Amino acid sequence: MKKRSVLVTGVAHEWGGRLASLLEEDPDIETLIGMDYRKPDPPFKRLEFFQIEPHNPLLAELLTVARVDTICHLLFEDAYNHLEEIFDLNVMGFMDLLAAAAAGETRRVVLMSDTKVYGGSSGNPNFLEEYAELANKSAHPYVSDRVEIEKFADRFSRQNQTPRLTVLRFANVLGPRADTAMRRYLTPPVVPTAFGFDPMFQLTHEDDVLAALVHAVKNDVPGVFNVAGSGVMPLSQILRIGDRTPLPVGIPAIRLGNFLFQKTSFPDSVPIAPEFLKFPHVGETVRMREELKFVPARSTRETALDFYEHMRLARYMPKRFGIESDPMASEQLEQYIQTRRRDAGLLFELMEEIRGHGQEE
């Protein structure tokens, strides 16, 4: 397989940082570059980091001189309020990134998206295929920004042959580590639900998200793909698995609560848009399996079970108050041990050689 030169955006954020750490260990990735508007906390082993935004005019030149053939765009801010600064980063930043990729002759762009771009509607079929119409209007900035990005990506792909785009629409990401809207929604002991509704949900395990991103980076398969664990479950069944108590609330009350919270610095009272508590947005995953050639390791049910099992075990874990090892210390310790073992081995060989000479005399 040809060695790849990859640029990952958002490496100071969760998905970009975790993906970059995986790609660092991949021998097929020859050059790995990361960018973000803030510095990442954990140091990387071989990633070249640049603290820049997608608007930077030197980005196209960077792509050219580094011969970047693949960009994995993961820089996206999940905002609850309609802020111009966030829109500029999410939507306008993606536009500038594609322009730089075209100017820098980058062949491929992998984009992380969400099945929520279909919107929650009573007219949704049981399974939404990738060519389904996207939500034209959404009151939630997360959804509206994702929709704008995808619409621009679609127009760009129709008008330009390169870079080719691979869009992964993940369904309701959940896991013990990932900070997602679905995790924030399902975590409290009492979970608000829409009175009179029990929509079907798909879940995608956080490990499968990373596995799908790695797969898309390493395999040139352009197109749009829904990505989700197999099977669907009603919301009520997911809550029963987690021993959560549903609190049926009228949709107008949920919307009012979210509206009031959006006027403060606090997040929404319900971290997912209310329409998704009424109607399903289940993506068809045939193209994921047959064209992308990717199959998630965990089903929707297995993802829910794993999430709530980790939460149950976390109650028994000791609380840490700053007593924590340096992540780099283990690597330094391993290098020290290997060095001492090598030195000890050389000393043993030297002693054996001296002993052998003594016996000959």
C-alpha positions in Angstrom: 0.0 0.0 0.0 1.2 3.5 -0.9 2.4 5.6 2.0 0.0 8.4 2.8 0.5 12.0 3.8 -2.5 13.0 6.0 -3.6 16.2 7.7 -6.1 16.0 10.5 -8.0 19.1 11.7 -9.2 19.6 15.2 -6.4 17.7 16.9 -6.9 19.7 20.1 -10.4 18.5 20.2 -11.6 15.0 21.1 -12.1 13.2 17.8 -9.1 14.8 16.1 -6.8 14.1 19.0 -7.8 10.5 19.3 -7.6 9.8 15.6 -4.2 11.5 15.3 -2.9 9.2 18.1 -4.1 6.1 16.2 -2.6 7.3 12.9 0.7 8.0 14.6 1.0 4.2 15.2 0.1 3.3 11.6 3.2 2.5 9.5 1.3 3.3 6.3 1.0 7.0 7.3 4.3 8.5 6.3 3.6 12.2 7.0 1.1 13.3 9.7 0.1 16.9 10.2 -2.3 18.3 12.7 -4.0 21.7 13.0 -6.3 23.4 15.4 -6.9 27.0 16.6 -5.7 25.9 20.1 -2.9 23.8 21.4 -3.5 20.1 22.2 -3.0 19.0 25.8 -1.2 15.7 25.3 2.0 15.9 23.3 2.1 13.8 20.1 4.9 11.4 19.2 5.5 12.3 15.5 2.6 14.6 14.4 3.6 18.0 13.2 1.2 20.5 14.8 0.3 24.0 13.5 -1.9 26.3 15.6 -3.9 27.8 12.7 -7.5 28.0 11.5 -8.8 26.8 8.2 -8.9 30.5 7.0 -5.1 30.7 7.1 -3.9 31.8 3.6 -0.8 29.6 3.9 -2.8 26.4 4.3 -2.8 25.7 0.5 1.0 26.0 0.4 1.4 23.7 3.4 -0.7 21.1 1.6 1.4 21.4 -1.5 4.9 21.3 0.1 3.9 18.4 2.5 2.2 16.6 -0.4 -0.9 15.9 1.6 -3.1 13.5 -0.2 -5.8 13.1 2.4 -7.5 15.6 4.8 -9.6 14.3 7.7 -11.8 17.3 8.7 -12.9 16.9 12.4 -12.7 20.5 13.5 -16.3 21.4 14.5 -17.6 23.3 17.6 -20.9 22.0 19.1 -22.6 25.2 20.1 -26.1 25.6 21.6 -26.4 29.3 20.6 -26.3 30.9 17.2 -22.9 32.6 17.4 -21.3 34.2 14.3 -17.8 33.2 15.5 -18.9 29.5 15.7 -20.7 29.6 12.3 -17.5 31.2 10.8 -15.4 28.4 12.2 -17.7 25.5 11.3 -19.2 26.5 8.0 -17.0 29.2 6.5 -13.9 27.4 7.8 -14.9 24.2 5.9 -15.4 26.2 2.7 -11.9 27.7 3.0 -10.5 24.3 3.8 -11.9 22.8 0.6 -10.6 25.8 -1.4 -7.2 25.2 0.1 -7.4 21.5 -0.7 -8.2 22.2 -4.3 -5.4 24.7 -4.6 -3.0 22.4 -2.9 -3.9 19.5 -5.1 -5.0 17.3 -2.2 -6.9 14.3 -3.6 -9.2 13.4 -0.8 -11.2 15.0 2.1 -12.9 12.9 4.8 -15.7 14.8 6.5 -17.3 13.7 9.8 -21.0 14.4 9.9 -24.2 13.2 11.6 -27.5 11.5 10.6 -29.3 14.4 12.4 -28.8 16.3 9.1 -31.9 14.5 7.9 -33.9 16.2 10.6 -36.7 14.7 12.8 -40.0 14.6 10.9 -43.2 12.6 10.8 -42.6 12.1 7.1 -39.3 10.3 7.6 -39.3 6.7 6.3 -38.2 3.8 8.6 -34.7 4.0 7.1 -33.3 7.1 5.5 -31.0 6.6 2.5 -28.1 8.9 1.8 -29.8 10.7 -1.0 -32.7 11.7 1.3 -33.4 15.4 1.6 -31.6 17.2 4.4 -33.3 19.3 7.0 -33.8 22.7 5.5 -34.6 24.4 8.7 -33.5 23.6 12.3 -33.6 25.7 15.4 -30.5 23.9 16.8 -27.1 25.4 15.7 -25.5 21.9 15.7 -27.9 20.6 13.1 -28.1 23.7 11.0 -24.3 24.1 10.8 -23.9 20.4 9.8 -26.6 20.9 7.1 -24.9 24.0 5.7 -21.6 22.2 5.6 -23.0 19.2 3.8 -24.9 21.3 1.3 -21.7 23.1 0.4 -19.8 19.8 0.2 -22.4 18.5 -2.3 -22.3 21.6 -4.5 -18.5 21.5 -4.4 -18.4 17.8 -5.4 -20.7 18.5 -8.4 -18.5 21.3 -9.7 -15.0 19.9 -8.9 -13.3 16.6 -9.6 -10.8 17.1 -6.8 -10.6 16.7 -3.9 -13.0 13.8 -3.7 -15.1 13.8 -0.6 -16.0 11.0 1.7 -18.8 12.0 4.1 -19.5 9.8 7.1 -22.8 10.5 8.8 -22.6 8.9 12.3 -25.7 8.1 14.2 -26.0 9.1 17.9 -22.4 8.5 19.1 -22.2 7.0 22.5 -19.4 5.6 24.7 -17.7 5.8 28.1 -15.2 8.5 27.0 -16.7 10.6 24.2 -18.4 13.8 25.3 -21.4 13.7 22.9 -25.0 15.1 23.1 -26.3 11.6 23.3 -24.1 10.8 26.3 -25.2 14.0 28.1 -28.8 13.2 27.4 -28.7 9.5 28.6 -26.5 10.1 31.7 -28.9 11.6 34.3 -31.0 9.3 36.5 -34.1 11.0 35.2 -34.3 11.6 31.5 -36.9 13.9 29.9 -38.8 12.4 27.0 -41.5 13.7 24.7 -44.9 12.9 26.1 -46.7 10.4 23.8 -43.7 9.5 21.7 -41.1 6.7 21.7 -38.9 7.0 18.6 -36.5 4.4 17.3 -32.8 5.1 17.8 -29.6 4.0 16.2 -26.4 4.2 18.3 -22.8 4.2 17.2 -20.0 3.2 19.6 -17.2 5.7 20.0 -14.6 3.0 19.1 -16.5 2.3 15.8 -16.4 6.1 15.0 -12.6 6.0 15.2 -12.4 2.7 13.3 -14.6 4.2 10.6 -12.5 7.3 10.3 -9.2 5.3 10.1 -10.9 3.1 7.4 -12.0 6.1 5.4 -8.5 7.7 5.6 -6.8 4.6 4.4 -9.3 3.6 1.7 -10.2 5.8 -1.2 -14.0 5.4 -1.3 -15.7 8.7 -2.2 -19.4 9.3 -1.4 -21.8 9.8 1.5 -22.3 7.0 4.0 -24.5 6.5 7.0 -22.5 4.8 9.8 -24.2 3.1 12.7 -24.3 -0.1 14.7 -26.7 -2.7 13.5 -30.3 -2.7 14.7 -32.5 -0.1 16.2 -34.1 0.3 19.6 -37.0 2.5 21.0 -35.8 5.2 23.4 -37.8 3.6 26.2 -35.8 0.3 25.9 -32.5 2.2 26.0 -33.5 3.9 29.2 -34.5 0.5 30.7 -31.1 -0.9 29.9 -29.5 2.0 31.9 -32.1 1.8 34.7 -33.0 5.4 33.9 -36.4 7.0 34.8 -38.2 8.6 31.8 -39.9 11.9 32.6 -42.6 12.6 29.9 -42.7 16.3 29.1 -44.7 18.1 26.5 -42.7 19.3 23.5 -43.7 22.9 24.0 -42.3 22.8 27.5 -39.0 21.2 26.2 -38.7 23.9 23.6 -39.4 26.7 26.1 -36.8 25.2 28.5 -34.2 25.0 25.7 -35.0 28.6 24.6 -34.5 29.9 28.2 -31.3 28.0 28.6 -29.9 29.4 25.3 -30.2 32.9 26.8 -27.8 31.9 29.5 -24.3 30.4 29.6 -25.7 27.0 30.5 -26.3 24.2 27.9 -29.8 23.2 26.7 -32.0 21.5 29.2 -32.2 18.7 26.6 -28.9 18.5 24.7 -30.5 17.1 21.5 -33.1 18.9 19.4 -36.7 18.2 20.6 -37.8 16.9 17.2 -35.5 13.9 17.6 -37.4 12.9 20.7 -40.6 12.7 18.6 -39.6 11.2 15.3 -36.9 8.8 14.2 -33.9 9.6 12.0 -32.6 6.1 11.3 -30.1 5.8 8.5 -29.9 3.0 6.1 -26.4 1.4 6.3 -26.4 -0.8 3.2 -23.8 1.4 1.4 -21.6 1.4 4.5 -21.3 -2.3 4.4 -21.3 -2.9 0.6 -19.4 0.1 -0.8 -17.4 1.5 2.1 -16.7 -2.1 3.2 -17.0 -1.1 6.9 -18.9 -3.0 9.6 -19.1 -1.6 13.1 -18.0 -4.0 15.8 -20.9 -3.2 18.2 -24.6 -3.1 17.5 -27.0 -0.5 18.9 -27.9 -2.7 21.8 -24.3 -3.6 22.5 -23.4 0.1 22.5 -26.1 0.9 25.0 -25.1 -2.1 27.2 -21.4 -1.1 27.1 -22.1 2.5 27.9 -24.2 1.8 31.0 -21.9 -0.9 32.2 -19.0 1.5 32.2 -21.2 4.0 34.1 -22.1 1.4 36.7 -18.5 0.4 37.2 -17.4 4.1 37.4 -19.3 4.4 40.7 -16.8 2.0 42.3 -13.7 3.7 41.0 -11.7 5.7 43.5 -11.8 9.4 43.2 -8.6 11.0 42.2 -7.5 14.4 43.5 -4.5 15.2 41.4 -2.8 11.9 42.1 -2.0 10.9 38.5 1.0 9.8 36.6 2.5 11.7 33.7 1.3 10.0 30.5 4.8 10.5 29.1 6.5 8.9 32.1 5.5 5.4 31.1 7.2 5.8 27.7 10.3 7.3 29.4 10.4 4.5 31.9 10.1 1.9 29.1 13.0 3.5 27.2 15.1 3.6 30.4 14.4 -0.1 31.1 15.4 -1.1 27.5 18.6 1.0 27.7 19.6 -0.6 31.0 18.8 -4.1 29.7 20.9 -3.4 26.6 23.8 -2.1 28.7 23.5 -5.1 31.0 23.6 -7.4 28.0 26.7 -5.7 26.6 28.4 -5.9 30.1 27.6 -9.6 30.3 29.0 -10.3 26.9 32.2 -8.4 27.8 32.6 -10.3 31.0 32.2 -13.6 29.2 34.8 -12.6 26.7 37.3 -11.6 29.4 36.5 -14.9 31.3 37.1 -16.8 28.0 40.5 -15.2 27.5 41.5 -16.0 31.1 40.7 -19.7 30.7 42.8 -19.8 27.5 45.8 -18.4 29.3 
